[in-house]
Amino acid sequence: EGTLSRFGFADEWIRGVSALYSCASSNVLLPGGKGTSFKLSRFVRQACPLAPFLFLFSTEDRSIYLTVTTTGA
């Protein structure tokens, strides 16, 4: 959320993206069927169309942080 905010995304959009992941859960497919469901707390669902973009924003944010802290700019 902080990264999206720093890049200037509207609060409504940030809340929408957050809502997609705040209630996310998954389970593992086992030979006997689906395993017990568990809540995803720090990960993006596999094949999520937003995942590449969220990764790029996160990576760019880290790059800016490292550039500023190492160059003192």
C-alpha positions, 0 to 999 in steps of 0.5 A: 500500500505504501509503495502504491501511495508513493507512486501516486495511485489514488486511495480508492485504487489502493484500497481496491488492490488491498481488498483483493489480497486481504481476504485471499486464501488458498489450499493445496491439491493433494492426491486425495483432494484439496487440503485444508484452506489457509490464509495468504498473508504475504504472497500474491496468488499464482497467475494473478494478472496484477502480480507482474505490475505489483512486483515491478512497483515494489522493485522500483521502490527498492531501487529508489531507496537503495539509490538514495541511501547509497548516494545520499541524494 
